[in-house]
Amino acid sequence: MTGEPSPLDPAAKVDLWRQRFFEAQAAAEEFILGEHGDEGLAAWIQANSRITAELLRAQRPAGVSATDHFMTRLRHQLLLYDSAVTSEPQPSGAVLRNADCGILRYRKRAARAGVVLTFSSPCPYCQELNTAIAARYVEPEVTVSCEQAGDGCTWRAESPQDPEADGAGSPHLGRAGD
């Protein structure tokens, strides 16, 4: 090789980061399942959720509730893979609709290219991991859940509180400093 390599354009960088992340994640999953089976995978999810919740606590912007921070992180994660995501406030909390999951689309494309996938679908793993993160991170009164819908899903962060009862605003937001 001679000379300096030309820099990658931004789209090529994004594709390369997605590929590298995918390779690292697939290798970790394959190793854990091969060496430790389903129990190892459950332990991996718990360790990953603990580490991620700790990072989120350290990174949470002032004045932003843990629930909003979690839902924003999840939305951004899905957008990294060009998912068709919309967010909407609800009286009991927040809803994030993922009409066309880019992660699932990316994996299907990889499978067609001959990549052997650890899981037939990433959805159960994604749901279990992200609900475990939420259980460790969001406000205690908030329940985070996910429902599958075709090639997408709907995430809900809901609180049983009545928003009019305390006059403090949207129940899913928590309070600054929570």
Secondary structure, 3 states (H helix, E strand, C coil): CCCCCCCCCHHHHHHHHHHHHHHHHHHHHHHHHHHHHHHHHHHHHHHHHHHHHHHHHHHCCCCCCHHHHHHHHHHHHHHHCCCEEEEEEECCEEEEEEEECHHHHHHHHHHHCCCCCCCCCCHHHHHHHHHHHHHHHCCCCCEEEEEEECCEEEEEEECCCCCCCCCCCCHHHCCCCC
